[in-house]
Structures are given as C-alpha cells and as structure tokens.
C-alpha cells in the first residue's frame, strides 16, 4: 500500500485502454487517479490539486513537452513523469532537462512504474514542506524592525559588529542586541545558521561551491 493515502495522480494520455489500465494499477496500491485524454483538458483542471502527473510525450494537440512547459509557468506544479514509446528517448532527455522527475518506457514494468510514482510523491511532499518553511521564515523576517533587517544583511555579508556599528552610526552593543533579537526571531542558534537563513531569504548570494 502507498505511504501517501490522500495523493491523487493525473494520467494524461490519448489512449483510452492505457488510461484505464494505469488507473487500475495505481488504484490497486491505494492511489487515487484522474484521467485526461489530452493536455488541453488537463491544463484546464486545477493542476495544483495533483501530487504527480503521468504524461504521454506524444499526443494530438499539445505535446507532452508543451504541457510540461505550461506547467512550469504555474505555482505549485506537480512533478512530471513522462511516458514514452519506442524512439522517444531524445524527447525524454529534453523533458528531464526541463525539470521532469523521470520517464518510463512503454510497455511498463508495473513495479517500476509504481516505484517511480512513489518517488514523485515523496519529492512533491518535500518541495511543499520546503516552501512552507521558507514562507514561515519570510514572515518572521518581515516582522523584524527595519534596523534589525539591516543588521542581518550586514552580518550575512561578513561585516563585524564594529563595522556595522560604524556603518549605521550606532554603538557596537546596540548592534549585538539587535543581532541577538533577530537571531531569536528567525530561530537561528548560531551565526553560521543565521547566514544560511539569510541566503535562503536571498538577502545575500550564496558563495559558489
């Protein structure tokens, strides 16, 4: 059985029999599905309501790659698993470069397909959790006083308390008080963690690896 009991998978393929067999397969492991005969119908639906998409590469109307491109323009787009026929590997590679999670070749190995879908669900769950954490961090940062925000940026830029004090024309002790207050508000237990949070907030650029 699935570890994601409330997940819903979109199946987008113009082959009626294939849509039915995929829906049956995923239902057998406790996953809900919603099938679409073409990309246009899928894009008219609330795509953010799905936790993963099984998307055919070749379809009448919009191709799978075109559907993926439209999805990439939307917020909270679900991970895409492409379904490819013989000879579609170059298209599948292009899809992976555009952010697809994976591709599976027809005819499917049932267990491989289920495993790939489960991985997509886990990936989507982790993305949503990361986004929720970032939203909460942004809210805490927005609640800081302007001076605290300024000091955070300077700390993340590598300035010392003395340098920040001179730059802002305040005492070094005041800088320390503001910095500690800001660290507590953001939930940073160390200077290194504070810098990581500032990078996550895009207040400063991350150093290249």
N, C-alpha and C positions, 0 to 999 in steps of 0.2 A: 504493500500500500504506500501511497505517497506521504511525504513529510509536509506537504502543502495542501491540506484538505480543502481550503477555500479558493484555490487557484483556478483560473479559467484560461484556457488556451484557445487562441484563434487559429483556425485552419483555413488557409486561403489557397484554393486550387480549383481549376475549372473541371476537373474530373470527378463526377458525382460519386462513382464507386470508391475512389480513393478517399474522398472526404468522409464517406460513411465508415470505411474500414479504419481510418485514423481515429475517428470519434469513438468507435467501439473499442479500439486498443487502449486509448487514454482513459476511457470510462472504466475499463477493467482494472486500472490501478488507482481509481478514485479521483480522476481529474475531470473537471467539467470542461466542455468544449463549446465553441460557437463557430459554425462553418460559414464560409463565404465563397461564392462561385467566381468572384473576380476581385481585383484590387480596388476598383472604384467603390464597390459595396462595403468593403472593409474600411476604407478611409472615411466613409460617411458615418460609420459607427463611432462610439466613444472608445477610441483605441487605448486610452489610458486605463480603461477598465480591465484590460487583459494583462496577464502576467508573462506571457510569451506568445510568439507568433510562429507558426509553421507556414512558410511562404514559398509557393512554387516560383521557380525562376521564370519559366516561360508560360505566359497566359495571354489570351486575347485581350485587347485593350492595354491597360498599363502592365508593363512587365514587372516581375518581382523587384528588380533593381530600382525601377521608378517608384514603386510603392515604398521601398526602403528609404529612398531619398526624401519622399514626402514625410515619412515617419520621423526622420532625423530632424526635421524642422519643428517638431512638436515637443512640448514639455512632457516629461514622464513617459517617454516612448518605451514600450516593452522590448525585451531582447528578441532578435530575429534569428530563426533557424531556417536556412534555405533548403528546399527540397529540389534536387537536381536530377535530371535524366542523364543518359549517356552522352558524353561530349560537351557537357555544360561546365566542366571544371574551370576553364578560364573565367567564365561568368561568376562562378562560386568564389574564385580568388578575388575578383573585383568586389564582390559583396563583402568578403571578410575585411578587405582594406577600407570599406565604407562603414565598418563597425558591426557587421553581423557577428553573432556569437559563434556560429558553426554552420556547416552544411552536411546534409545526409543524402546519400545517393539512392535512387530508386533502382531495383526493388529494395525495400527497407529490411534491415535486420531489426526485428521488433524490440529486442532488449537494448540494442544500441540507440534506437530512437528514444525509448523511454529514458535511458540514462542521460541523453543529450537534453531532453526536455527538463528533467530534474535539475540538471546543472544550470540551465537557463533560469529556472525559478529561483534557485539559490542566488544566482548573480543579480537578478532583479530585486530580490529581497535585500541584499546587501547594499545595492545602489540606493534604494529608498531609505534605508537606515542611515547611510552616509549623508543623504540630502537632509534628513530630519535633524541630524546632529549639526550640520552646517547652518540650517535655518535657526536653530536654537542659539548657536554661537553668534550669529549675526544679530539676533535680537538682544543678546546680552551686551554685545559691543555697542549697539545703537543706544542702549540705556546709560552708557557711561557719559560723564561730563566731557565737554569738548577738550579741556586741558588733559584729562586722563587719556583720551583718544590720541592726542598729540604725543604725549609721553610714550605711549605704547609703540607708536610708529618709530619714534627715535630710538627706543630700546631695541626694537627689531632691526633697525638699521645698523646697530652696533655701537651707538653712542654711549658713553659713560654717564652716570648721574651728574657728574660735574659738568660735562659738556652740554648735557640737556639743560641744566640749570642756567648756564651762561647763555645758551641759545634762547631760552624762554624768559630770561631775566627774573628768575625765581631762585630760592635757596635750594641747595642740594638735598636738604632734609625734606623740603616740600615735594621734590621730585620723588624721593623714596616713599613718602606717604601715599602719593598718587599712584605710584607704580604698584605698591603692595595692594592697594584698594582695587586697582584694575585687575591684577592677577587673581585676587579672590573672586571678583565678579565673573571673570571668564573661566574660573575653575582650573587655573594653571598653578601647579605646585612647585614649579621650578622655572628658572629663567629660560632654559632650553625649551621647555614645554610652551612657555609664553611666545617664544619666537616661532615655534611650529604653528601655533594658533594664528599668529599674525600672517604667516604665509598662507594658511588655509583661508583666511579672510581677504587675501590678496592685497594686504596693506603694504607688503614688500614682496619683491620677487624671490623665488627660491633660487638658491645657488645651484649651478649645474652640477650634475653628478661627476 
